[in-house]
Amino acid sequence: MVKIAPSILSGNFLNLEPDLRMVNDNADLLHVDVMDGTFVPNISFGFPLAEAMAKVVTIPMDVHLMIVNPWKYIERFAKVGANLISFHLEACEDEGKDPREVIALVKSCGAKAGLAIDPDVPVEKLFPYIEDVDFFLIMSVFAGFGGQKFIEESVDRIKQLKAEMDRIGIQRDIEVDGGVSKANSKILAEAGATMLVAGSSVFKAADPALAIKEMRD
């Protein structure tokens, strides 16, 4: 059974607490997209809001860093309550940073470490890090905005990553983020995804709890 991680980016910013409590009662993780307006063309949450949410959230908080130089902020996000922290391979490549150093930093802070890539990055670039990470994050839309249409080619990318894990005999969680809904959740799970991030398809649903259940089932 896959784990469902509703993305609070699609929540009600005027009153997040009811959304957070709904996620506590029905989901497996809370997904928090952190954007800096530089790595992606949008700005979202910072430390104060993450810390405030952590006081309400009772399930693991899954923080996705879509920012430049993520290693500068990992320790602080861990301190304010992040249980899983993912960062982008592209952010490391842009600065000549070894992703393994950043993975090790995340783990040293007591969080699970995830390595993310956008849809235009060859999935094979993740293969060297299978032994190092706790999970991978495959973006099925381009990072930066919610509500985008699912990129169908993402299914094959998940299959390729899962096949490489099977080949070397090491299994890691595969998280998928972007355009995830009841319509494609089964296909993604069958391809090898184990964690599904869903924003609009949960928070814009008439019954968010039912939407989570239907994706999980």
Z-matrix of the N, CA and C atoms (Angstrom, degrees):
N
C 1 1.464
C 2 1.527 1 109.96
N 3 1.321 2 116.77 1 132.93
C 4 1.458 3 120.75 2 -179.83
C 5 1.529 4 110.43 3 -77.43
N 6 1.327 5 115.18 4 156.38
C 7 1.460 6 121.14 5 173.95
C 8 1.530 7 108.47 6 -95.28
N 9 1.313 8 115.97 7 141.94
C 10 1.461 9 121.35 8 -179.15
C 11 1.529 10 108.83 9 -108.15
N 12 1.338 11 115.02 10 130.05
C 13 1.465 12 122.30 11 -177.97
C 14 1.524 13 109.15 12 -122.96
N 15 1.326 14 118.77 13 88.62
C 16 1.461 15 119.92 14 177.35
C 17 1.530 16 111.51 15 -60.32
N 18 1.317 17 115.43 16 137.99
C 19 1.464 18 120.99 17 -179.50
C 20 1.516 19 109.68 18 -92.87
N 21 1.327 20 115.70 19 115.59
C 22 1.456 21 120.61 20 -176.72
C 23 1.522 22 111.82 21 -68.46
N 24 1.324 23 117.78 22 -8.13
C 25 1.459 24 121.22 23 174.03
C 26 1.525 25 111.09 24 -58.47
N 27 1.334 26 116.65 25 -25.25
C 28 1.465 27 121.24 26 179.62
C 29 1.524 28 112.26 27 -98.57
N 30 1.329 29 116.55 28 7.59
C 31 1.454 30 120.19 29 -179.64
C 32 1.521 31 112.19 30 -77.57
N 33 1.328 32 115.46 31 -178.66
C 34 1.456 33 122.73 32 -179.94
C 35 1.525 34 109.03 33 -87.58
N 36 1.312 35 116.98 34 101.33
C 37 1.465 36 120.79 35 -174.58
C 38 1.531 37 112.90 36 -65.65
N 39 1.319 38 117.72 37 -20.24
C 40 1.462 39 119.70 38 177.83
C 41 1.524 40 111.96 39 -75.98
N 42 1.329 41 116.06 40 -20.09
C 43 1.467 42 120.16 41 -179.31
C 44 1.520 43 108.47 42 -160.01
N 45 1.316 44 116.75 43 84.67
C 46 1.461 45 121.08 44 -174.89
C 47 1.525 46 113.54 45 -78.12
N 48 1.316 47 117.94 46 -23.91
C 49 1.463 48 118.81 47 -171.43
C 50 1.526 49 114.09 48 -58.16
N 51 1.342 50 120.51 49 -44.47
C 52 1.470 51 118.44 50 177.12
C 53 1.526 52 112.94 51 -60.09
N 54 1.325 53 116.88 52 -37.85
C 55 1.472 54 120.00 53 177.16
C 56 1.523 55 110.93 54 -64.52
N 57 1.314 56 116.54 55 -41.80
C 58 1.465 57 120.41 56 -179.75
C 59 1.530 58 110.85 57 -64.64
N 60 1.304 59 116.90 58 -39.74
C 61 1.459 60 119.56 59 -179.65
C 62 1.534 61 111.02 60 -70.58
N 63 1.337 62 116.49 61 -35.14
C 64 1.463 63 119.45 62 174.37
C 65 1.525 64 110.78 63 -62.06
N 66 1.329 65 116.55 64 -41.69
C 67 1.460 66 120.89 65 178.45
C 68 1.528 67 109.94 66 -64.51
N 69 1.324 68 117.45 67 -43.45
C 70 1.470 69 120.90 68 176.64
C 71 1.523 70 111.62 69 -52.05
N 72 1.329 71 115.54 70 -44.26
C 73 1.462 72 121.13 71 -172.44
C 74 1.524 73 113.90 72 -79.46
N 75 1.343 74 117.10 73 -18.90
C 76 1.465 75 118.51 74 -169.88
C 77 1.524 76 115.87 75 -128.02
N 78 1.318 77 118.20 76 -22.59
C 79 1.467 78 120.67 77 -173.11
C 80 1.523 79 111.46 78 -107.70
N 81 1.315 80 114.94 79 179.25
C 82 1.465 81 121.36 80 -177.87
C 83 1.520 82 112.61 81 -104.04
N 84 1.333 83 116.52 82 -29.15
C 85 1.451 84 123.45 83 -179.15
C 86 1.526 85 108.67 84 -144.70
N 87 1.339 86 116.02 85 158.03
C 88 1.459 87 120.73 86 168.67
C 89 1.514 88 107.78 87 -110.09
N 90 1.329 89 117.21 88 122.83
C 91 1.461 90 121.45 89 -178.44
C 92 1.522 91 109.59 90 -95.08
N 93 1.334 92 115.84 91 127.63
C 94 1.461 93 122.06 92 -177.53
C 95 1.529 94 108.61 93 -121.96
N 96 1.324 95 116.56 94 112.99
C 97 1.458 96 122.33 95 -179.35
C 98 1.525 97 109.97 96 -89.57
N 99 1.319 98 116.36 97 117.31
C 100 1.459 99 121.93 98 179.30
C 101 1.526 100 108.19 99 -105.20
N 102 1.349 101 116.25 100 116.87
C 103 1.465 102 121.71 101 -175.89
C 104 1.522 103 109.62 102 -126.32
N 105 1.325 104 115.75 103 142.09
C 106 1.469 105 120.10 104 -171.26
C 107 1.527 106 114.85 105 -111.56
N 108 1.337 107 118.17 106 -1.20
C 109 1.460 108 120.16 107 -178.47
C 110 1.512 109 114.26 108 77.52
N 111 1.331 110 116.80 109 2.33
C 112 1.470 111 121.70 110 179.24
C 113 1.521 112 110.74 111 -118.71
N 114 1.332 113 116.54 112 -55.95
C 115 1.471 114 119.53 113 176.16
C 116 1.521 115 109.96 114 -66.30
N 117 1.324 116 115.82 115 -37.06
C 118 1.468 117 122.43 116 173.67
C 119 1.527 118 107.79 117 -129.50
N 120 1.330 119 117.78 118 155.51
C 121 1.472 120 120.58 119 -175.38
C 122 1.520 121 113.27 120 -84.05
N 123 1.310 122 116.57 121 48.58
C 124 1.458 123 120.84 122 179.29
C 125 1.528 124 107.90 123 -156.52
N 126 1.314 125 117.09 124 157.84
C 127 1.460 126 123.01 125 178.28
C 128 1.520 127 108.12 126 -125.54
N 129 1.336 128 117.20 127 135.53
C 130 1.465 129 118.86 128 -179.10
C 131 1.519 130 111.27 129 -130.78
N 132 1.325 131 117.01 130 -111.76
C 133 1.456 132 122.07 131 -170.20
C 134 1.526 133 113.06 132 -93.03
N 135 1.325 134 115.18 133 152.98
C 136 1.453 135 121.70 134 172.78
C 137 1.510 136 110.68 135 -124.75
N 138 1.328 137 115.93 136 -166.28
C 139 1.464 138 120.91 137 -175.81
C 140 1.526 139 113.89 138 -61.87
N 141 1.335 140 120.13 139 -44.98
C 142 1.468 141 118.50 140 -176.14
C 143 1.524 142 113.26 141 -58.95
N 144 1.332 143 116.76 142 -42.39
C 145 1.452 144 119.36 143 -179.09
C 146 1.521 145 111.18 144 -70.72
N 147 1.332 146 116.93 145 -40.03
C 148 1.462 147 119.76 146 177.30
C 149 1.521 148 110.58 147 -60.20
N 150 1.313 149 116.85 148 -42.24
C 151 1.464 150 120.99 149 179.49
C 152 1.524 151 111.17 150 -64.92
N 153 1.326 152 116.27 151 -41.19
C 154 1.465 153 120.24 152 179.21
C 155 1.523 154 110.84 153 -64.76
N 156 1.331 155 117.13 154 -42.37
C 157 1.461 156 120.05 155 179.45
C 158 1.516 157 111.12 156 -64.74
N 159 1.321 158 116.74 157 -37.24
C 160 1.461 159 120.86 158 -178.53
C 161 1.526 160 112.11 159 -62.01
N 162 1.325 161 117.59 160 -23.90
C 163 1.466 162 121.03 161 178.65
C 164 1.521 163 112.03 162 -73.52
N 165 1.333 164 116.08 163 -19.39
C 166 1.462 165 121.26 164 -178.95
C 167 1.525 166 111.41 165 -104.11
N 168 1.322 167 116.12 166 -35.71
C 169 1.465 168 121.33 167 -173.07
C 170 1.533 169 110.83 168 -73.46
N 171 1.315 170 116.47 169 131.01
C 172 1.465 171 122.18 170 -179.71
C 173 1.528 172 112.88 171 -109.41
N 174 1.331 173 116.91 172 -6.55
C 175 1.462 174 121.39 173 175.51
C 176 1.526 175 107.78 174 -104.21
N 177 1.335 176 118.46 175 166.15
C 178 1.472 177 119.62 176 -178.19
C 179 1.524 178 112.80 177 -57.86
N 180 1.322 179 116.12 178 138.48
C 181 1.459 180 122.14 179 178.52
C 182 1.526 181 108.43 180 -98.52
N 183 1.315 182 114.37 181 121.94
C 184 1.466 183 124.41 182 -172.80
C 185 1.527 184 108.12 183 -105.68
N 186 1.324 185 116.71 184 102.42
C 187 1.463 186 121.69 185 -174.10
C 188 1.525 187 110.47 186 -99.71
N 189 1.326 188 115.43 187 122.73
C 190 1.467 189 123.23 188 -178.65
C 191 1.517 190 108.23 189 -106.44
N 192 1.335 191 116.84 190 110.48
C 193 1.453 192 122.35 191 -176.78
C 194 1.527 193 110.38 192 -89.10
N 195 1.315 194 116.06 193 104.66
C 196 1.464 195 122.23 194 174.62
C 197 1.523 196 106.97 195 -103.35
N 198 1.329 197 114.27 196 66.94
C 199 1.461 198 120.82 197 -171.86
C 200 1.524 199 109.94 198 -141.34
N 201 1.335 200 115.89 199 158.32
C 202 1.455 201 120.37 200 172.64
C 203 1.525 202 108.91 201 -76.33
N 204 1.315 203 116.25 202 151.51
C 205 1.469 204 122.29 203 178.29
C 206 1.529 205 112.84 204 48.46
N 207 1.310 206 118.14 205 53.06
C 208 1.475 207 119.86 206 -175.43
C 209 1.520 208 113.56 207 -59.89
N 210 1.321 209 116.90 208 -26.66
C 211 1.463 210 120.85 209 -178.39
C 212 1.532 211 112.56 210 -61.36
N 213 1.306 212 117.41 211 -21.67
C 214 1.465 213 120.99 212 179.43
C 215 1.531 214 112.48 213 -72.80
N 216 1.327 215 116.77 214 -17.32
C 217 1.457 216 120.07 215 -170.47
C 218 1.531 217 113.60 216 -121.26
N 219 1.311 218 116.81 217 -4.27
C 220 1.464 219 120.91 218 -174.77
C 221 1.520 220 112.10 219 -62.25
N 222 1.307 221 117.73 220 -46.92
C 223 1.460 222 120.26 221 -177.15
C 224 1.525 223 111.01 222 -59.67
N 225 1.322 224 116.53 223 -41.62
C 226 1.455 225 119.39 224 -178.04
C 227 1.518 226 111.84 225 -69.34
N 228 1.339 227 117.67 226 -39.13
C 229 1.460 228 118.99 227 177.13
C 230 1.526 229 110.84 228 -64.59
N 231 1.316 230 116.76 229 -36.95
C 232 1.466 231 119.50 230 176.23
C 233 1.528 232 110.53 231 -63.32
N 234 1.312 233 116.72 232 -40.21
C 235 1.459 234 120.57 233 -178.97
C 236 1.520 235 112.63 234 -66.62
N 237 1.333 236 117.10 235 -32.86
C 238 1.469 237 118.58 236 -179.09
C 239 1.525 238 112.56 237 -86.52
N 240 1.342 239 117.77 238 0.30
C 241 1.456 240 118.47 239 170.64
C 242 1.506 241 118.48 240 128.28
N 243 1.324 242 119.22 241 2.81
C 244 1.469 243 119.98 242 179.75
C 245 1.523 244 110.49 243 -70.60
N 246 1.325 245 116.45 244 127.37
C 247 1.466 246 121.89 245 177.85
C 248 1.518 247 112.79 246 -96.14
N 249 1.332 248 115.70 247 -29.85
C 250 1.458 249 123.10 248 173.77
C 251 1.518 250 106.74 249 -126.58
N 252 1.332 251 116.36 250 136.22
C 253 1.459 252 120.73 251 179.39
C 254 1.518 253 108.93 252 -133.13
N 255 1.324 254 115.98 253 120.83
C 256 1.466 255 120.03 254 175.79
C 257 1.526 256 109.36 255 -114.90
N 258 1.321 257 115.27 256 149.39
C 259 1.458 258 122.79 257 178.54
C 260 1.521 259 107.83 258 -138.30
N 261 1.326 260 116.68 259 165.68
C 262 1.456 261 120.07 260 -174.06
C 263 1.530 262 112.53 261 -93.38
N 264 1.332 263 113.96 262 136.33
C 265 1.458 264 120.63 263 173.47
C 266 1.523 265 110.42 264 -57.07
N 267 1.335 266 116.27 265 -37.63
C 268 1.460 267 120.49 266 -179.02
C 269 1.519 268 112.18 267 -61.55
N 270 1.336 269 116.90 268 -35.36
C 271 1.466 270 120.80 269 179.51
C 272 1.522 271 110.74 270 -63.94
N 273 1.329 272 116.40 271 -35.02
C 274 1.470 273 120.74 272 177.32
C 275 1.525 274 110.43 273 -72.46
N 276 1.319 275 116.03 274 -44.55
C 277 1.466 276 119.65 275 -178.97
C 278 1.521 277 111.15 276 -61.48
N 279 1.328 278 117.09 277 -37.11
C 280 1.466 279 121.04 278 -178.22
C 281 1.530 280 111.67 279 -63.47
N 282 1.333 281 116.61 280 -29.69
C 283 1.461 282 120.80 281 -176.14
C 284 1.522 283 113.12 282 -110.59
N 285 1.336 284 117.33 283 6.18
C 286 1.458 285 120.55 284 -179.37
C 287 1.517 286 113.15 285 66.52
N 288 1.324 287 116.86 286 31.06
C 289 1.464 288 122.82 287 -177.97
C 290 1.517 289 110.19 288 -96.10
N 291 1.334 290 116.85 289 136.30
C 292 1.458 291 121.15 290 177.49
C 293 1.528 292 109.19 291 -73.72
N 294 1.341 293 118.65 292 117.42
C 295 1.464 294 120.10 293 179.96
C 296 1.521 295 113.59 294 -56.31
N 297 1.329 296 116.99 295 -29.18
C 298 1.470 297 118.93 296 -179.39
C 299 1.528 298 111.63 297 -64.67
N 300 1.317 299 116.58 298 -32.21
C 301 1.468 300 119.28 299 176.91
C 302 1.523 301 110.44 300 -65.37
N 303 1.319 302 116.07 301 -39.29
C 304 1.457 303 120.30 302 -178.54
C 305 1.529 304 109.95 303 -72.32
N 306 1.322 305 116.91 304 -40.73
C 307 1.466 306 121.13 305 175.73
C 308 1.525 307 110.14 306 -57.32
N 309 1.324 308 115.67 307 -46.30
C 310 1.468 309 120.47 308 179.55
C 311 1.527 310 111.20 309 -62.24
N 312 1.324 311 116.76 310 -37.42
C 313 1.461 312 120.96 311 178.48
C 314 1.519 313 110.79 312 -63.10
N 315 1.329 314 116.66 313 -45.81
C 316 1.462 315 120.15 314 179.01
C 317 1.529 316 109.98 315 -57.92
N 318 1.311 317 116.76 316 -47.03
C 319 1.460 318 120.65 317 -178.33
C 320 1.519 319 111.63 318 -65.28
N 321 1.325 320 116.79 319 -36.40
C 322 1.460 321 120.11 320 179.78
C 323 1.519 322 111.94 321 -65.82
N 324 1.344 323 116.58 322 -21.34
C 325 1.459 324 121.69 323 178.19
C 326 1.526 325 111.83 324 -88.97
N 327 1.325 326 116.70 325 1.82
C 328 1.453 327 120.85 326 176.80
C 329 1.510 328 115.27 327 87.73
N 330 1.325 329 117.50 328 10.97
C 331 1.467 330 121.41 329 179.47
C 332 1.524 331 110.51 330 -107.80
N 333 1.320 332 116.30 331 160.45
C 334 1.457 333 121.08 332 172.87
C 335 1.528 334 108.58 333 -80.02
N 336 1.329 335 115.62 334 140.06
C 337 1.468 336 121.36 335 -172.86
C 338 1.523 337 111.44 336 -103.26
N 339 1.349 338 115.33 337 129.32
C 340 1.452 339 121.36 338 178.05
C 341 1.512 340 111.86 339 -123.20
N 342 1.327 341 115.87 340 144.53
C 343 1.463 342 121.87 341 178.11
C 344 1.521 343 108.06 342 -114.74
N 345 1.332 344 115.93 343 125.39
C 346 1.463 345 122.26 344 -174.15
C 347 1.522 346 111.44 345 -111.97
N 348 1.338 347 115.48 346 153.20
C 349 1.465 348 121.36 347 172.18
C 350 1.521 349 109.80 348 -141.66
N 351 1.336 350 115.13 349 149.31
C 352 1.457 351 122.35 350 173.94
C 353 1.538 352 110.14 351 -79.77
N 354 1.334 353 117.93 352 166.85
C 355 1.469 354 120.87 353 -176.04
C 356 1.523 355 115.45 354 -62.29
N 357 1.338 356 118.13 355 -21.09
C 358 1.466 357 119.24 356 -178.39
C 359 1.531 358 113.51 357 -92.61
N 360 1.322 359 117.49 358 6.22
C 361 1.466 360 121.65 359 177.34
C 362 1.522 361 108.20 360 -97.80
N 363 1.330 362 119.07 361 126.69
C 364 1.464 363 120.35 362 178.97
C 365 1.522 364 111.55 363 -55.87
N 366 1.318 365 116.80 364 130.42
C 367 1.460 366 120.00 365 -176.90
C 368 1.525 367 111.84 366 -63.47
N 369 1.327 368 116.43 367 -24.20
C 370 1.466 369 120.01 368 179.31
C 371 1.528 370 112.20 369 -61.31
N 372 1.320 371 116.98 370 -20.71
C 373 1.464 372 119.55 371 178.50
C 374 1.524 373 112.41 372 -66.38
N 375 1.314 374 116.52 373 -16.93
C 376 1.464 375 120.01 374 177.95
C 377 1.524 376 112.74 375 -83.14
N 378 1.313 377 116.94 376 -21.75
C 379 1.466 378 120.57 377 -172.14
C 380 1.530 379 114.00 378 -55.22
N 381 1.344 380 119.81 379 -40.49
C 382 1.467 381 118.94 380 -177.99
C 383 1.528 382 114.33 381 -64.65
N 384 1.336 383 117.09 382 -12.57
C 385 1.465 384 119.70 383 -173.29
C 386 1.526 385 113.10 384 -108.55
N 387 1.334 386 116.96 385 8.97
C 388 1.464 387 120.18 386 -178.08
C 389 1.521 388 111.14 387 -58.50
N 390 1.316 389 117.50 388 -40.48
C 391 1.463 390 120.17 389 -179.09
C 392 1.523 391 112.17 390 -69.75
N 393 1.318 392 117.55 391 -22.94
C 394 1.464 393 121.21 392 -170.37
C 395 1.524 394 114.33 393 -91.82
N 396 1.326 395 117.50 394 -37.66
C 397 1.460 396 120.49 395 -171.24
C 398 1.524 397 112.28 396 -86.04
N 399 1.336 398 114.86 397 168.50
C 400 1.461 399 121.65 398 168.82
C 401 1.521 400 110.47 399 -94.83
N 402 1.330 401 116.05 400 -30.11
C 403 1.462 402 119.60 401 178.49
C 404 1.526 403 110.09 402 -158.73
N 405 1.321 404 114.64 403 161.52
C 406 1.460 405 122.09 404 173.99
C 407 1.525 406 108.46 405 -113.62
N 408 1.326 407 115.79 406 151.00
C 409 1.459 408 121.51 407 175.70
C 410 1.527 409 108.73 408 -120.35
N 411 1.316 410 115.55 409 110.83
C 412 1.453 411 122.00 410 177.80
C 413 1.523 412 108.17 411 -94.98
N 414 1.325 413 116.57 412 113.18
C 415 1.454 414 120.10 413 176.45
C 416 1.530 415 108.82 414 -76.32
N 417 1.323 416 116.08 415 125.66
C 418 1.467 417 120.74 416 178.84
C 419 1.526 418 111.07 417 -104.46
N 420 1.318 419 115.49 418 10.60
C 421 1.467 420 125.39 419 164.32
C 422 1.532 421 104.58 420 -142.80
N 423 1.315 422 117.00 421 172.33
C 424 1.458 423 118.41 422 176.20
C 425 1.523 424 109.76 423 -80.81
N 426 1.306 425 115.16 424 133.39
C 427 1.457 426 121.61 425 -175.55
C 428 1.527 427 111.06 426 -57.86
N 429 1.333 428 116.03 427 139.67
C 430 1.447 429 119.65 428 173.19
C 431 1.512 430 116.39 429 138.39
N 432 1.340 431 117.54 430 -31.51
C 433 1.462 432 119.91 431 -177.35
C 434 1.518 433 110.41 432 -143.81
N 435 1.332 434 116.36 433 146.04
C 436 1.451 435 121.34 434 174.08
C 437 1.513 436 111.11 435 -82.90
N 438 1.335 437 115.67 436 167.05
C 439 1.453 438 121.02 437 173.81
C 440 1.508 439 115.91 438 79.44
N 441 1.337 440 118.88 439 11.92
C 442 1.458 441 120.95 440 -179.88
C 443 1.530 442 111.08 441 -80.59
N 444 1.325 443 115.20 442 160.15
C 445 1.461 444 121.37 443 179.32
C 446 1.524 445 110.60 444 -76.76
N 447 1.313 446 115.89 445 136.16
C 448 1.463 447 123.35 446 178.76
C 449 1.529 448 111.04 447 -59.45
N 450 1.336 449 116.85 448 133.08
C 451 1.466 450 122.82 449 177.17
C 452 1.525 451 108.31 450 -89.16
N 453 1.319 452 116.72 451 112.23
C 454 1.464 453 122.01 452 -171.64
C 455 1.528 454 113.48 453 -60.09
N 456 1.327 455 116.78 454 -32.05
C 457 1.464 456 120.30 455 -179.11
C 458 1.520 457 112.39 456 -62.80
N 459 1.320 458 116.75 457 -14.19
C 460 1.463 459 120.71 458 179.78
C 461 1.523 460 111.78 459 -61.57
N 462 1.313 461 117.33 460 -30.24
C 463 1.464 462 120.75 461 -179.26
C 464 1.527 463 110.34 462 -61.82
N 465 1.321 464 116.69 463 -44.57
C 466 1.466 465 120.21 464 178.77
C 467 1.524 466 111.33 465 -65.44
N 468 1.330 467 117.54 466 -34.02
C 469 1.461 468 120.91 467 178.78
C 470 1.533 469 110.96 468 -65.93
N 471 1.320 470 115.64 469 -38.95
C 472 1.465 471 119.79 470 176.52
C 473 1.524 472 110.03 471 -64.68
N 474 1.330 473 116.22 472 -43.67
C 475 1.467 474 120.40 473 179.27
C 476 1.523 475 111.35 474 -60.58
N 477 1.323 476 117.31 475 -40.79
C 478 1.464 477 121.14 476 179.63
C 479 1.527 478 111.25 477 -63.83
N 480 1.318 479 115.96 478 -43.96
C 481 1.466 480 119.77 479 179.50
C 482 1.520 481 110.97 480 -65.42
N 483 1.316 482 116.60 481 -43.18
C 484 1.470 483 120.56 482 178.31
C 485 1.516 484 110.79 483 -63.48
N 486 1.326 485 117.94 484 -39.63
C 487 1.466 486 121.11 485 179.80
C 488 1.521 487 111.09 486 -63.65
N 489 1.322 488 117.23 487 -38.32
C 490 1.462 489 120.36 488 178.53
C 491 1.525 490 110.32 489 -67.89
N 492 1.313 491 117.72 490 -38.37
C 493 1.462 492 120.53 491 175.60
C 494 1.527 493 110.54 492 -61.44
N 495 1.329 494 115.71 493 -44.57
C 496 1.459 495 119.91 494 178.79
C 497 1.526 496 110.79 495 -62.19
N 498 1.319 497 116.55 496 -38.49
C 499 1.468 498 120.79 497 -177.39
C 500 1.516 499 111.60 498 -63.64
N 501 1.336 500 116.52 499 -41.05
C 502 1.470 501 119.05 500 -177.13
C 503 1.533 502 112.33 501 -94.91
N 504 1.333 503 116.31 502 -4.15
C 505 1.458 504 119.72 503 175.47
C 506 1.517 505 114.81 504 76.06
N 507 1.323 506 117.40 505 28.31
C 508 1.471 507 122.03 506 177.64
C 509 1.523 508 108.54 507 -127.43
N 510 1.320 509 116.28 508 122.89
C 511 1.459 510 120.23 509 -178.61
C 512 1.529 511 110.78 510 -105.70
N 513 1.300 512 115.69 511 133.97
C 514 1.456 513 123.07 512 175.65
C 515 1.526 514 108.69 513 -131.97
N 516 1.318 515 116.81 514 154.09
C 517 1.457 516 119.57 515 175.99
C 518 1.525 517 110.31 516 -66.02
N 519 1.326 518 115.14 517 143.94
C 520 1.464 519 121.96 518 174.52
C 521 1.523 520 107.44 519 -119.24
N 522 1.322 521 114.96 520 115.94
C 523 1.453 522 122.03 521 178.80
C 524 1.526 523 108.61 522 -99.57
N 525 1.323 524 116.13 523 142.92
C 526 1.459 525 121.22 524 179.57
C 527 1.522 526 108.43 525 -125.09
N 528 1.331 527 115.96 526 134.11
C 529 1.458 528 120.89 527 -174.37
C 530 1.527 529 109.95 528 -136.52
N 531 1.352 530 115.20 529 120.08
C 532 1.456 531 119.68 530 174.27
C 533 1.513 532 113.11 531 127.56
N 534 1.313 533 116.92 532 110.07
C 535 1.455 534 120.32 533 177.15
C 536 1.513 535 114.54 534 69.72
N 537 1.323 536 117.21 535 20.39
C 538 1.466 537 120.96 536 -178.65
C 539 1.528 538 109.16 537 -80.42
N 540 1.329 539 115.76 538 136.43
C 541 1.462 540 121.11 539 -179.03
C 542 1.523 541 109.40 540 -155.75
N 543 1.338 542 115.04 541 179.80
C 544 1.463 543 120.21 542 175.77
C 545 1.524 544 110.69 543 -57.68
N 546 1.323 545 117.81 544 -31.17
C 547 1.459 546 121.98 545 -175.38
C 548 1.522 547 113.20 546 -66.90
N 549 1.335 548 117.97 547 -28.18
C 550 1.471 549 119.36 548 -177.34
C 551 1.521 550 113.58 549 -123.79
N 552 1.322 551 118.96 550 1.42
C 553 1.465 552 120.19 551 -175.92
C 554 1.535 553 112.61 552 -63.22
N 555 1.325 554 117.54 553 -38.80
C 556 1.466 555 120.23 554 179.82
C 557 1.524 556 110.70 555 -66.65
N 558 1.325 557 116.63 556 -42.11
C 559 1.470 558 120.92 557 179.31
C 560 1.517 559 110.09 558 -62.16
N 561 1.320 560 117.09 559 -41.32
C 562 1.462 561 121.03 560 -179.60
C 563 1.523 562 110.92 561 -66.52
N 564 1.322 563 116.74 562 -41.59
C 565 1.467 564 120.29 563 178.88
C 566 1.522 565 110.98 564 -64.43
N 567 1.313 566 116.30 565 -41.58
C 568 1.465 567 120.14 566 179.23
C 569 1.525 568 111.62 567 -66.09
N 570 1.333 569 116.83 568 -28.85
C 571 1.469 570 120.82 569 178.76
C 572 1.520 571 112.30 570 -75.02
N 573 1.342 572 117.11 571 -21.07
C 574 1.456 573 120.26 572 178.90
C 575 1.514 574 115.03 573 131.17
N 576 1.336 575 117.68 574 -3.10
C 577 1.463 576 119.98 575 179.24
C 578 1.522 577 109.85 576 -68.62
N 579 1.328 578 115.60 577 140.71
C 580 1.462 579 121.08 578 178.89
C 581 1.525 580 112.61 579 -118.99
N 582 1.334 581 117.46 580 -13.36
C 583 1.463 582 121.97 581 177.93
C 584 1.525 583 107.68 582 -137.21
N 585 1.321 584 116.72 583 129.11
C 586 1.454 585 121.37 584 -177.61
C 587 1.524 586 110.03 585 -119.06
N 588 1.325 587 115.44 586 122.43
C 589 1.460 588 121.62 587 175.84
C 590 1.523 589 107.92 588 -90.81
N 591 1.316 590 116.35 589 129.11
C 592 1.457 591 120.49 590 -179.37
C 593 1.520 592 109.05 591 -138.05
N 594 1.328 593 115.83 592 126.51
C 595 1.455 594 120.61 593 -179.68
C 596 1.504 595 112.23 594 -107.72
N 597 1.318 596 115.97 595 -82.33
C 598 1.466 597 121.24 596 -176.86
C 599 1.518 598 112.00 597 -58.43
N 600 1.338 599 117.38 598 -38.59
C 601 1.462 600 120.01 599 -176.40
C 602 1.525 601 112.48 600 -68.05
N 603 1.328 602 117.64 601 -16.01
C 604 1.466 603 121.52 602 174.18
C 605 1.521 604 110.50 603 -96.97
N 606 1.323 605 116.83 604 -59.85
C 607 1.459 606 120.58 605 -169.61
C 608 1.529 607 113.52 606 -74.95
N 609 1.325 608 117.46 607 -20.32
C 610 1.463 609 119.76 608 177.00
C 611 1.521 610 111.94 609 -95.97
N 612 1.331 611 116.58 610 0.11
C 613 1.464 612 120.60 611 179.91
C 614 1.523 613 110.23 612 -75.01
N 615 1.333 614 116.04 613 152.93
C 616 1.466 615 120.76 614 176.82
C 617 1.522 616 110.29 615 -62.54
N 618 1.342 617 116.19 616 -34.75
C 619 1.464 618 121.92 617 178.77
C 620 1.530 619 107.66 618 -131.77
N 621 1.337 620 118.47 619 91.09
C 622 1.467 621 121.17 620 -176.40
C 623 1.528 622 113.27 621 -58.14
N 624 1.326 623 117.45 622 -38.90
C 625 1.467 624 119.97 623 -179.82
C 626 1.523 625 110.85 624 -63.19
N 627 1.318 626 117.05 625 -41.11
C 628 1.463 627 120.95 626 178.20
C 629 1.518 628 110.17 627 -66.72
N 630 1.320 629 117.66 628 -38.87
C 631 1.469 630 120.91 629 178.85
C 632 1.525 631 110.50 630 -60.05
N 633 1.327 632 117.28 631 -41.52
C 634 1.465 633 121.37 632 177.59
C 635 1.523 634 110.06 633 -63.30
N 636 1.334 635 116.70 634 -46.24
C 637 1.465 636 121.26 635 -178.65
C 638 1.519 637 111.27 636 -61.03
N 639 1.326 638 116.19 637 -42.97
C 640 1.465 639 119.89 638 -178.06
C 641 1.523 640 111.36 639 -66.18
N 642 1.321 641 117.72 640 -36.39
C 643 1.471 642 119.57 641 177.63
C 644 1.509 643 110.95 642 -70.29
N 645 1.311 644 117.35 643 -38.01
C 646 1.467 645 120.52 644 -179.55
C 647 1.515 646 110.80 645 -69.17
N 648 1.326 647 116.69 646 -39.94
C 649 1.473 648 120.69 647 -177.41
C 650 1.502 649 112.67 648 -75.34
